[in-house]
Amino acid sequence: MALEIKMPALSPTMEEGTLAKWLVKVGDTVNSGDIMAEIETDKATMEFEAVDEGVLAAIVVEEGTENVSVGSVIAMLAEEGEDASEVSAPSSDSAPALAPEPESEPSPAPAAKDGPAATPTARRLAEANGVDLGQIEGTGPNGKITKGDIETAMGGGGAATVTGASPAPQPAPSPAPAPASSSPGERIIASPLAKRIAEQSSIDLSAVTGTGPNGRIVKADIENFDPASAPAPAASTPAPASSAPAPSAAQPASEFDAPYEEQKLNNVRKVIARRLTEAKQQIPHIYLTVDVRLDPLLSLRKQLNASLEADGVKLSVNDLIIKALARALQREPQCNVSFQGDFMHQYSRQDISVAVAAPTGLITPIIRDAGRKGLSEISTEMKELAGKARDGKLQPHEYQGGTASLSNLGMFGTKNFDAVINPPQAMILAVGAGEQRPHVVDGALQVATVMSVTGSFDHRAIDGVDGAKLLDQFRSLIENPMGLVV
């Protein structure tokens, strides 16, 4: 009996995802542990491993498809001894249907028992906002209504349309598929991955022909795009010589009366927006700032790097700051906590979440038990995690959890800033740039390298005096850094 391969939940908060890329094709033999696909979740782009063995008999969801609900069937696997050619895709409403053969006439989306075909997320969103699904025209596979269609209908524009309006004239059939967009201002439908690759390669999406569902441009379309063979822009009726084109012809005008390009949020950015909004609304932040003299730390770092050069290890200032925060939390454990309603959790291990800028958005890989790790181990682990974060290859256990966070913008020259707490954590340390300033050292005014550090604390869990004690310990460790190597 054929096995159904379903969209996995690759993070605790994932409800739907984007099938960014298939790494296998129909007819391939799949073994347990093989990487089958890349899936863009609400956290990162992650690899999906096969659990069962067999021959890939059918791909139900094409790469580039967005808003694929967790649990939806995405492929079919023929077991040993089973003829893969006889395996058919599921016809249930929970899984997107296979694209019809070229010679087949397109059929309308099957209606669900309780209304038009729609994803579970779209149904929940429509019900919560009083949207009638019967008045929505879906843009998903076979006309299925997606979450994006509901959001667009609520916003009053976009690809989703309300049925009952006068239909627009349809263009005459053409023997070849038309480019994704052929006129200025027309909305181009493309997967987030395809958009990123096109932007990096300076490819105009309006010249690319989409082969995904409903003409969506997918990654393969960008990789196979040949500028020399791209169709020329459609001829249009020339405007009178006396009239110049309007400035807003190329781009629509926004509510601020300025041209803009609409960019759809990826899953990671949506989660960042939601969680940070909740954090500022629900957590009473208190901010404490100290100035820290860096010269002793920079001197020690120079000596350590000279001694570690033979091992191929080069410590960064950030590596030492991670260790300093972990040691400060060891000394002031009342700040290594999280607020849990009627309870608080006080942690005996210092797991430091470090903010890293990735192409899809901010993510926080974790240095676990940083208080007990040596500087060279922290440095090696941090470089590996940062590289995986930038490549979108972090695994859930590498970014989920953490007892406190660190955000360092000093390398960009930012003097100081207030960071937003990452719940359920109760604190985050914001580190600014080290700069030459007049500073009193041993009772005398000198020029020293000084950085400003601001701690954001959840005032429900951490009192101001406890936050001040933590920052005092942090400053002491930076200004007397031998405490970081013992």
C-alpha positions in Angstrom: 0.0 0.0 0.0 1.4 3.4 -1.0 2.5 5.7 1.8 1.4 9.3 2.1 4.2 11.8 2.8 2.7 14.8 4.7 3.9 18.3 5.4 5.7 18.1 8.7 5.6 20.4 11.6 9.2 21.5 11.7 8.7 24.0 14.6 6.3 24.2 17.5 4.5 27.2 16.1 4.4 26.0 12.5 0.9 25.8 11.0 1.8 26.0 7.3 4.9 26.3 5.2 6.3 26.8 1.8 7.6 23.9 -0.1 10.7 25.7 -1.4 12.4 22.9 -3.3 12.2 19.2 -4.1 15.5 17.4 -3.9 14.1 14.1 -5.4 12.0 13.4 -8.4 9.3 10.9 -9.3 10.9 7.5 -9.8 13.8 8.0 -7.4 14.4 5.4 -4.7 14.2 7.0 -1.3 15.8 5.6 1.9 15.2 6.5 5.5 17.2 9.6 6.3 17.5 10.9 2.7 16.9 14.6 2.3 13.7 14.9 0.2 12.9 18.6 0.2 13.6 22.1 1.5 10.7 23.6 3.5 10.4 27.2 4.5 8.9 27.3 8.0 8.0 30.2 10.3 11.6 30.1 11.5 13.9 29.1 8.7 14.4 27.1 5.5 14.9 23.5 6.7 15.7 20.2 5.2 13.0 17.5 5.3 14.2 13.9 5.8 12.5 10.8 4.7 11.3 8.4 7.4 10.1 5.5 5.2 11.7 3.7 2.3 10.3 3.2 -1.2 10.0 4.8 -4.7 8.7 8.3 -5.0 5.5 7.7 -7.0 3.9 11.1 -7.2 4.6 14.7 -6.1 1.4 16.2 -4.9 2.6 19.7 -4.0 5.0 21.4 -6.5 8.0 23.3 -5.3 7.4 27.0 -4.7 3.8 26.3 -3.4 3.1 28.5 -0.4 0.6 28.1 2.5 0.8 24.3 2.6 -0.9 23.3 5.8 0.8 21.0 8.3 -0.5 17.4 7.7 -1.3 18.0 4.0 -0.2 15.2 1.7 2.8 16.5 -0.4 3.9 13.3 -2.1 3.2 9.5 -2.4 5.8 6.8 -1.8 5.4 3.3 -3.3 6.6 0.5 -1.0 8.8 -2.4 -1.9 7.1 -4.7 -4.5 4.5 -2.0 -5.4 4.2 -0.6 -8.9 4.9 3.1 -8.6 3.0 3.9 -11.8 -0.2 2.6 -10.3 -0.1 4.8 -7.3 -2.6 7.7 -7.5 -2.5 10.9 -5.5 -5.1 11.3 -2.7 -8.3 13.1 -3.6 -9.1 14.3 -0.1 -9.7 17.9 0.5 -6.9 18.1 3.0 -4.2 17.8 0.3 -3.7 19.9 -2.8 -4.6 18.0 -5.9 -2.2 17.1 -8.6 -1.9 19.5 -11.6 -4.0 18.2 -14.5 -2.3 16.8 -17.6 -1.8 19.4 -20.4 -4.6 17.8 -22.6 -7.1 17.8 -19.7 -9.7 20.5 -19.3 -9.3 22.3 -16.0 -12.0 21.4 -13.5 -13.4 23.6 -10.8 -12.2 23.0 -7.2 -14.4 20.5 -5.4 -16.5 22.0 -2.7 -16.0 20.9 0.8 -18.8 19.5 2.9 -19.2 22.8 4.7 -18.5 25.2 1.9 -15.9 26.0 -0.9 -12.5 24.3 -0.9 -10.2 26.1 1.5 -7.2 25.3 3.6 -7.8 24.8 7.4 -5.9 28.0 8.2 -8.0 30.0 5.7 -11.2 28.6 7.2 -10.2 29.6 10.7 -9.2 33.1 9.6 -12.4 33.6 7.7 -14.5 32.4 10.6 -12.7 34.7 13.1 -13.2 37.7 10.8 -16.7 37.0 9.6 -15.6 36.5 6.0 -18.0 34.5 3.7 -16.0 31.9 1.9 -18.6 31.7 -0.7 -17.7 35.2 -1.8 -14.0 34.5 -2.2 -12.3 33.3 -5.4 -9.3 31.1 -4.4 -5.9 31.4 -6.0 -4.5 28.1 -4.6 -4.2 24.8 -6.5 -7.4 24.0 -8.3 -9.0 27.2 -7.0 -8.6 26.3 -3.3 -8.9 29.3 -1.0 -5.7 30.0 1.0 -4.9 32.2 4.0 -3.5 34.8 1.6 -6.8 35.0 -0.3 -8.6 35.8 3.0 -6.1 38.4 4.1 -6.2 40.0 0.6 -10.1 40.1 0.7 -10.0 41.6 4.1 -7.5 44.2 2.9 -9.7 45.0 -0.2 -7.2 44.2 -3.0 -4.7 41.8 -4.5 -5.1 38.5 -6.3 -8.2 37.2 -4.4 -11.5 38.5 -5.7 -15.0 38.5 -4.5 -17.3 36.4 -6.8 -20.3 38.1 -8.4 -18.4 41.0 -9.9 -18.4 41.5 -13.6 -15.7 39.3 -15.1 -12.8 40.9 -16.8 -12.3 40.2 -20.5 -10.2 37.1 -21.0 -7.2 37.3 -23.4 -7.2 35.2 -26.5 -5.5 31.7 -26.3 -1.8 31.7 -27.1 0.2 28.7 -28.2 3.0 29.5 -25.7 2.7 30.5 -22.0 2.8 34.2 -21.3 5.4 35.7 -19.0 4.4 36.1 -15.3 3.7 39.8 -15.9 3.5 41.6 -19.2 2.4 45.1 -18.3 3.7 47.7 -15.8 2.1 47.6 -12.4 0.7 44.1 -12.9 1.2 41.8 -9.8 3.8 39.2 -10.3 3.2 35.9 -8.5 6.4 34.2 -7.4 7.6 32.1 -4.5 9.8 33.9 -1.8 12.7 31.7 -2.8 12.4 32.6 -6.5 12.2 36.3 -5.6 15.4 36.2 -3.6 17.3 34.3 -6.3 16.0 36.7 -9.0 17.0 39.8 -6.9 20.5 38.3 -6.3 20.9 37.6 -10.0 19.3 40.9 -11.2 16.6 39.0 -13.1 13.4 40.9 -14.0 10.6 38.7 -12.8 8.2 40.2 -15.4 10.3 38.5 -18.2 10.1 35.0 -16.5 7.5 32.5 -17.4 6.0 30.7 -14.3 5.5 27.0 -14.4 4.2 26.6 -10.8 0.5 26.5 -9.7 -1.6 29.2 -11.4 1.5 30.4 -13.3 3.5 31.1 -10.1 7.3 31.6 -10.7 9.3 29.0 -8.8 13.0 28.5 -8.2 13.5 26.3 -11.2 12.0 29.0 -13.5 14.7 31.4 -12.3 17.5 28.9 -12.7 16.4 27.9 -16.2 15.8 31.5 -17.3 17.7 32.6 -20.4 17.6 36.4 -21.0 18.3 35.9 -24.7 15.2 33.8 -25.2 12.9 36.0 -23.1 9.9 37.3 -25.1 10.0 40.9 -26.0 7.5 43.2 -24.2 4.1 43.2 -25.8 3.5 46.0 -28.2 1.1 48.7 -27.0 -0.7 51.5 -28.7 1.7 54.5 -28.8 0.6 57.4 -26.8 0.3 60.8 -28.5 3.6 62.5 -28.9 2.5 65.5 -26.9 1.6 63.5 -23.8 4.3 62.1 -21.5 3.7 59.0 -19.4 2.5 59.6 -15.9 5.1 59.2 -13.2 3.0 56.6 -11.5 2.6 54.4 -14.6 5.4 52.1 -13.7 4.5 51.7 -10.0 1.3 52.3 -8.0 1.2 55.1 -5.6 1.0 54.3 -1.9 -1.1 55.9 0.8 1.8 58.3 1.2 1.6 59.2 -2.5 5.0 57.6 -3.2 5.8 54.8 -5.7 6.3 51.4 -4.0 6.8 47.7 -4.7 4.7 45.3 -2.8 6.7 42.6 -1.0 4.9 39.7 0.6 6.1 38.8 4.1 7.8 35.4 4.4 6.9 33.1 7.2 9.8 34.1 9.4 9.0 37.8 9.1 5.4 37.1 10.0 6.4 35.3 13.2 8.9 38.1 14.1 6.2 40.7 13.7 3.7 38.8 15.8 6.0 37.8 18.6 7.7 41.2 19.0 4.3 42.9 19.0 3.1 40.6 21.7 6.3 41.2 23.7 5.9 44.9 23.7 2.2 44.7 24.5 2.4 42.1 27.3 5.9 42.5 28.9 6.6 45.5 31.1 10.1 46.4 30.0 12.6 48.1 32.2 15.9 49.4 30.7 19.2 49.8 32.5 22.4 51.1 30.8 26.0 51.0 31.8 29.3 52.2 30.2 32.0 49.5 30.1 35.7 50.1 29.4 36.9 47.6 26.8 40.7 48.1 26.8 41.6 45.3 29.2 39.4 42.9 27.3 40.9 43.9 23.9 44.4 43.4 25.4 43.5 39.9 26.7 41.9 39.0 23.4 45.1 39.9 21.5 47.1 37.7 23.8 44.7 34.7 23.6 44.5 34.9 19.8 48.3 34.8 19.6 48.4 31.7 21.7 45.4 30.0 19.8 46.7 30.8 16.3 48.2 27.3 16.0 44.8 25.8 16.7 43.1 27.8 14.0 40.9 29.7 16.6 40.4 33.4 16.5 38.3 34.9 19.2 36.0 37.8 18.5 34.9 40.4 21.0 31.4 39.0 20.7 32.7 35.6 21.9 34.1 37.1 25.1 30.8 39.1 25.6 28.8 35.9 25.4 31.0 34.3 28.1 30.8 37.5 30.2 27.0 37.5 30.1 26.9 33.8 31.0 29.3 34.2 33.9 27.3 37.3 35.2 24.2 35.1 35.1 26.0 32.5 37.2 26.8 35.2 39.8 23.3 36.7 39.7 21.0 33.7 39.1 17.9 35.7 40.0 18.1 37.2 36.5 18.4 33.8 34.7 14.6 33.3 34.9 11.3 33.3 33.0 7.9 34.5 34.1 5.3 31.8 34.0 2.1 33.4 35.4 1.8 32.2 39.0 5.3 30.7 38.9 8.8 31.6 37.8 11.4 29.3 36.4 14.9 29.8 37.6 17.5 28.1 35.4 20.7 26.5 36.6 22.2 26.6 33.1 23.1 29.7 31.1 21.9 29.1 27.5 22.6 32.3 25.6 20.5 33.1 22.5 22.6 35.3 20.1 20.8 37.4 17.5 22.0 36.7 14.0 20.8 38.5 10.8 19.7 35.8 8.2 18.3 36.5 4.7 14.8 35.6 5.8 15.0 37.6 9.1 16.3 37.7 12.6 17.1 34.3 14.2 18.7 33.4 17.5 21.0 30.3 17.6 21.9 29.2 21.1 25.2 28.7 22.9 24.0 26.1 25.5 25.7 26.0 28.9 27.9 29.0 27.9 28.9 29.5 31.6 30.8 26.2 31.6 32.3 26.3 28.1 35.7 27.6 27.3 36.2 30.6 25.0 37.6 28.6 22.1 34.6 26.2 22.3 32.2 29.2 22.3 34.0 30.8 19.4 34.0 27.6 17.2 30.4 26.9 18.0 29.2 30.4 17.3 30.9 30.6 13.9 29.3 27.3 12.9 25.8 28.4 14.1 26.0 31.8 12.5 27.0 30.2 9.2 24.1 27.8 9.4 21.7 30.6 10.3 22.8 32.7 7.2 22.3 29.6 5.0 18.9 28.8 6.5 20.2 25.4 7.7 19.6 25.6 11.5 17.8 22.7 13.1 15.0 23.4 15.7 17.2 22.3 18.7 19.8 24.9 17.6 17.5 27.9 18.0 14.6 26.9 20.2 15.0 27.6 23.9 17.6 29.9 25.6 17.4 31.4 29.0 18.7 34.9 28.0 19.5 36.8 24.8 22.3 38.9 23.5 22.1 41.4 20.6 25.3 43.1 19.4 25.1 45.9 16.9 28.4 47.4 17.8 30.1 46.2 14.6 27.7 48.6 12.7 28.7 51.6 14.7 25.5 51.8 16.7 26.3 53.5 20.0 23.4 52.2 22.1 19.9 50.8 21.7 17.0 49.2 23.6 16.3 45.6 22.5 12.9 43.9 22.8 12.7 40.9 25.1 12.3 37.5 23.4 9.5 35.7 25.4 9.4 33.6 27.5 12.9 34.9 28.4 13.0 37.7 30.9 16.1 39.7 29.7 18.1 40.6 26.7 21.5 42.5 26.6 21.9 45.1 23.8 25.6 45.9 23.1 26.7 49.0 21.3 30.0 50.0 19.6 33.3 50.4 21.4 34.6 53.9 20.8 37.3 56.3 22.0 35.8 58.5 24.8 37.1 60.6 27.7 36.9 58.2 30.7 38.0 58.4 34.3 40.5 55.5 35.0 42.0 55.2 38.5 40.9 58.8 39.4 42.5 60.3 36.3 40.9 61.4 33.0 42.1 59.3 30.1 41.0 58.4 26.6 39.6 54.9 26.7 37.7 52.5 24.5 34.2 52.5 26.0 31.0 50.7 24.9 27.4 51.3 26.2 25.4 48.2 27.2 21.7 48.3 27.8 19.8 45.5 29.6 16.0 45.0 28.9 14.4 43.2 31.8 10.9 41.8 32.3 9.8 43.8 35.4 7.4 41.1 36.4 10.3 38.7 37.0 13.3 40.9 37.6 13.5 43.9 39.9 15.5 46.9 38.9 18.1 46.3 41.6 18.6 42.7 40.4 19.1 43.9 36.8 21.6 46.5 38.1 23.5 43.8 39.9 23.7 41.7 36.8 25.0 44.7 34.7 27.6 45.5 37.4 28.9 41.9 37.3 29.0 42.1 33.5 31.0 45.3 33.6 33.4 43.9 36.2 34.0 40.8 34.1 34.7 42.9 31.0 37.0 45.3 32.8 38.8 42.5 34.7 38.6 39.8 32.0 40.8 37.1 33.6 37.6 35.9 35.2 36.5 34.7 31.8 39.4 32.3 31.4 39.3 30.5 34.8 
